[in-house]
């Protein structure tokens, strides 16, 4: 137990919208909500709620689509809010990219960090409208067998 050492946490690195690539995950972004489009908002028989919403978000370098599936986020966020998105994933849907925050990510309203508020959004550069034609799905990137990985090391 004497050799046990706690690692120091690193400060998160924040990126800009124009640096988002379709084959990477874990982006941290400071964004402004431009528009909100509720796709599904229904109650189940057991009383729980299903809510899916698309947002158009952006910063000084461009805009991108973001999808949220948590009803708490959907009720909390409105157009014009400055938000902090942590650990978002990039999805590739019909030759376009979009970001999504799942259970491992976090969205919060930017109230404390005034120096990172997005003042002006570059609306003419939409990253989600760009068509990605050379996308090739590599299943080894997503589904790896640890035994095969060990064989490559040895």
C-alpha positions in Angstrom: 0.0 0.0 0.0 3.0 2.3 0.4 3.7 2.3 -3.3 0.2 3.4 -4.2 0.2 6.9 -5.7 -2.8 8.9 -6.9 -2.3 10.4 -10.4 -2.8 14.1 -10.8 -5.7 14.9 -13.0 -4.9 16.8 -16.2 -6.8 19.9 -17.1 -9.1 19.2 -20.0 -8.0 20.4 -23.5 -10.7 22.3 -25.3 -11.0 22.3 -29.1 -12.8 24.4 -31.7 -15.5 23.2 -34.1 -13.4 23.3 -37.2 -10.9 20.9 -35.6 -13.5 18.1 -35.2 -12.7 15.0 -37.2 -15.1 12.1 -37.8 -12.8 9.4 -36.5 -12.0 10.9 -33.1 -13.9 11.1 -29.8 -13.6 12.8 -26.5 -13.9 16.4 -27.6 -14.3 19.2 -25.1 -15.9 22.4 -26.5 -17.2 25.8 -25.6 -20.3 26.4 -27.7 -23.3 28.6 -28.2 -26.7 27.2 -29.1 -28.1 28.6 -32.3 -31.3 26.5 -32.7 -33.2 23.7 -31.0 -35.3 21.1 -32.7 -37.2 18.6 -30.5 -37.5 15.4 -32.5 -39.3 13.1 -30.0 -40.9 14.1 -26.7 -43.2 11.3 -25.4 -44.2 9.6 -22.2 -44.1 5.9 -21.9 -46.8 3.8 -20.3 -44.8 3.5 -17.1 -44.6 7.3 -16.8 -41.0 7.8 -17.9 -40.2 10.2 -20.7 -38.4 9.8 -24.0 -36.8 12.9 -25.4 -34.5 13.4 -28.3 -33.4 16.8 -29.5 -31.2 18.2 -32.3 -29.3 21.4 -31.6 -27.3 23.5 -34.0 -24.3 24.7 -32.0 -21.2 26.6 -32.9 -18.2 28.9 -32.0 -16.0 31.4 -33.8 -14.8 28.8 -36.3 -18.0 27.1 -37.5 -21.2 25.3 -36.6 -22.2 21.6 -36.2 -25.2 19.5 -35.3 -25.5 18.1 -31.8 -28.0 15.4 -30.7 -29.0 15.0 -27.0 -31.1 12.1 -25.6 -31.4 13.2 -22.0 -34.6 15.0 -21.1 -32.8 16.9 -18.3 -30.4 18.5 -20.9 -33.3 19.2 -23.3 -35.3 21.1 -20.6 -32.3 22.9 -19.3 -30.9 24.3 -22.6 -32.4 27.0 -24.8 -31.4 29.0 -27.8 -28.6 31.6 -27.2 -27.1 29.7 -24.2 -23.4 29.4 -23.9 -22.6 25.8 -23.0 -19.6 23.6 -22.1 -19.6 20.2 -23.7 -17.3 17.6 -22.3 -16.3 14.2 -23.7 -18.6 14.3 -26.8 -18.5 11.6 -29.5 -18.5 12.2 -33.2 -20.9 10.1 -35.2 -21.0 9.6 -39.0 -24.6 9.5 -40.4 -25.2 9.3 -44.1 -21.9 11.0 -45.1 -22.3 13.8 -42.5 -20.9 14.2 -39.0 -22.6 15.2 -35.8 -21.6 15.3 -32.2 -23.5 13.5 -29.4 -23.2 13.5 -25.6 -23.9 10.1 -24.1 -23.7 8.8 -20.5 -19.9 9.4 -20.3 -20.1 13.0 -21.4 -21.5 16.1 -19.8 -23.2 19.3 -20.9 -23.4 22.4 -18.6 -24.3 26.0 -19.0 -21.3 28.2 -19.0 -21.9 30.7 -16.2 -18.6 30.7 -14.3 -16.0 30.9 -17.1 -16.7 34.3 -18.6 -13.5 34.4 -20.6 -14.7 31.4 -22.7 -18.1 32.8 -23.7 -18.7 32.6 -27.5 -19.4 36.1 -28.6 -19.9 35.6 -32.3 -20.7 32.4 -34.2 -19.5 31.8 -37.7 -22.7 30.5 -39.3 -21.5 30.3 -42.9 -19.2 27.3 -42.1 -21.4 24.3 -41.3 -19.2 21.2 -40.5 -22.3 18.9 -40.6 -23.1 19.9 -44.2 -19.7 18.8 -45.5 -20.0 15.5 -47.3 -17.4 12.9 -46.3 -17.0 10.4 -49.2 -13.8 8.6 -48.2 -15.1 7.2 -44.9 -14.3 3.5 -44.5 -15.6 1.6 -41.5 -12.8 -0.4 -39.9 -14.3 -2.9 -37.4 -10.9 -3.5 -35.8 -10.9 0.1 -34.7 -14.1 -0.5 -32.6 -14.0 -4.2 -31.9 -10.7 -5.5 -30.7 -9.8 -8.9 -29.3 -7.4 -8.5 -26.5 -5.7 -11.9 -27.3 -4.9 -10.7 -30.8 -3.5 -7.5 -29.4 -1.2 -9.5 -27.1 0.0 -11.6 -30.0 1.0 -8.5 -31.8 3.0 -7.3 -28.9 4.9 -10.6 -28.5 
